[in-house]
Amino acid sequence: MGEWKCKKCGYTVKEETPPEECPFCKEKCEFVDVTCYIPDCGKTGSDNRLA
């Protein structure tokens, strides 16, 4: 499962793929994958370096 951040409002969702419409701002926004998928980030969840 990925963690996606809305580029417009910063809302984060955990889903396989990003939604077409942001559940928070209700706009069609671009979502950035901020999933921690490398051991270097030190935890599971979002990678703060991408936020």
C-alpha distances in whole Angstrom, upper triangle without the diagonal:
4,7,10,13,16,19,22,21,18,16,13,10,7,5,5,8,10,13,17,18,17,17,20,22,22,22,21,20,18,14,14,11,11,8,11,10,14,16,19,17,17,15,11,10,11,14,17,19,17,17
4,6,10,13,16,18,18,15,14,10,8,6,5,5,7,8,11,15,16,15,16,18,20,20,20,19,17,15,11,10,7,8,5,9,9,13,15,17,15,16,14,11,8,9,11,14,16,13,14
4,7,10,13,16,15,12,10,7,6,4,6,8,9,8,11,14,15,13,14,15,17,18,18,17,15,13,9,8,6,6,5,8,10,14,16,17,14,16,13,10,7,6,9,12,13,11,11
4,7,9,12,12,9,8,5,5,6,7,9,8,6,9,12,12,10,12,13,14,15,15,14,11,10,6,5,5,6,7,11,13,16,19,19,16,19,16,14,10,9,11,12,14,11,10
4,6,9,8,6,6,4,7,9,11,13,11,9,10,12,12,9,11,11,12,14,13,13,10,8,5,5,7,7,9,13,15,18,20,20,17,19,18,16,12,9,11,11,13,9,8
4,5,6,5,5,6,8,12,13,15,13,9,10,10,9,7,10,9,9,11,10,9,6,6,5,7,9,10,13,16,19,21,24,24,21,23,21,19,16,13,15,14,15,12,10
4,6,6,8,10,12,15,16,18,15,12,13,13,12,10,13,12,11,13,11,10,7,6,6,7,10,11,15,17,20,22,25,24,21,24,23,21,18,15,15,15,15,11,10
4,6,8,11,13,17,18,20,17,14,14,13,11,9,12,10,8,11,9,9,6,8,9,10,14,14,18,21,23,25,28,27,24,27,26,24,20,18,18,17,18,15,12
4,6,9,12,16,17,20,18,14,14,14,12,9,10,8,7,10,10,11,9,10,10,12,15,14,18,20,23,26,28,27,24,26,24,23,19,16,18,16,18,15,12
4,6,10,13,15,18,16,13,14,15,13,10,11,9,9,12,12,13,10,10,9,10,12,11,14,17,20,22,24,23,20,22,21,19,15,13,14,13,14,12,8
4,7,10,13,16,15,12,12,13,11,8,8,7,8,11,12,13,11,11,9,11,12,11,14,17,20,22,24,24,20,22,20,18,14,12,15,14,16,14,11
4,7,10,13,12,10,11,13,12,9,9,9,11,13,14,14,12,12,9,9,10,9,10,13,16,19,21,21,18,19,17,15,11,9,12,12,15,12,10
4,6,10,10,8,9,12,11,9,9,10,12,13,14,14,13,13,9,10,10,10,10,14,16,19,21,22,19,20,17,14,11,10,14,15,17,15,13
4,7,8,8,10,14,14,12,12,13,16,17,18,17,16,15,11,12,10,10,9,12,14,17,19,20,18,19,16,12,9,10,13,15,17,15,14
4,5,6,8,12,13,12,12,15,17,17,17,16,15,15,11,12,10,12,10,14,14,18,21,22,20,21,18,14,12,12,16,18,20,17,17
4,7,9,13,15,15,15,18,20,19,19,18,17,15,12,13,10,12,11,14,14,17,20,22,20,21,19,15,13,14,17,19,21,18,18
4,6,9,12,12,14,16,18,17,16,14,13,12,10,11,9,12,11,15,15,19,22,23,21,23,21,17,15,15,17,20,21,17,18
4,7,9,9,11,13,14,13,13,11,10,9,6,8,8,11,12,15,16,20,23,24,22,24,21,18,15,14,17,18,19,16,16
4,5,6,8,11,12,11,10,9,9,9,8,11,12,14,15,19,20,23,26,27,25,27,24,21,18,17,20,21,22,19,18
4,7,9,12,12,10,8,6,7,8,9,12,14,17,18,22,23,26,29,30,28,30,28,25,21,20,22,23,24,21,20
4,6,9,8,6,5,4,6,9,10,13,15,17,19,23,24,28,31,31,28,30,28,25,22,20,23,23,24,21,19
4,5,6,5,6,6,6,9,9,12,14,15,17,21,23,26,29,29,26,28,26,23,19,18,20,20,22,19,17
4,6,5,8,10,10,13,12,15,16,17,18,22,24,27,30,30,27,28,26,23,19,18,21,21,23,21,18
4,6,8,11,11,13,13,15,17,17,19,22,25,28,30,30,27,28,26,23,20,18,21,20,23,20,17
4,6,9,9,12,12,15,18,19,21,24,27,30,32,32,28,30,28,26,22,20,22,22,23,21,18
4,7,9,12,13,16,19,20,22,26,28,31,33,34,30,32,30,27,24,22,25,24,26,23,20
4,6,9,11,15,18,19,22,25,27,30,33,33,30,33,30,28,24,22,24,24,25,22,20
4,7,9,13,16,18,21,24,26,29,32,32,29,32,30,27,24,22,24,24,24,21,19
4,6,10,13,15,18,21,23,26,29,29,26,29,27,25,21,19,20,20,21,17,16
4,7,10,13,15,19,20,23,26,26,24,26,25,23,20,17,18,18,18,15,14
4,7,9,12,15,17,20,23,23,20,23,21,19,16,13,15,15,16,12,11
4,6,9,12,14,16,19,19,17,20,19,17,14,11,11,12,12,9,9
4,6,9,10,13,16,16,14,17,16,14,11,9,9,11,12,8,9
4,6,9,11,14,14,11,14,13,11,8,5,6,8,8,6,7
4,6,9,11,12,10,12,10,8,6,5,6,9,10,9,10
4,6,8,9,6,8,7,6,6,5,5,9,10,9,11
4,7,9,8,10,9,8,8,9,8,12,12,12,14
4,5,6,8,9,9,11,11,9,12,12,12,15
4,6,6,7,9,11,12,10,13,13,14,17
4,5,8,10,12,12,9,11,11,13,15
4,6,8,9,9,6,8,8,10,12
4,7,10,10,9,10,12,14,15
4,7,8,8,10,12,14,15
4,7,8,11,13,14,14
4,7,9,12,12,12
4,6,9,8,8
4,5,6,7
4,5,5
4,6
4
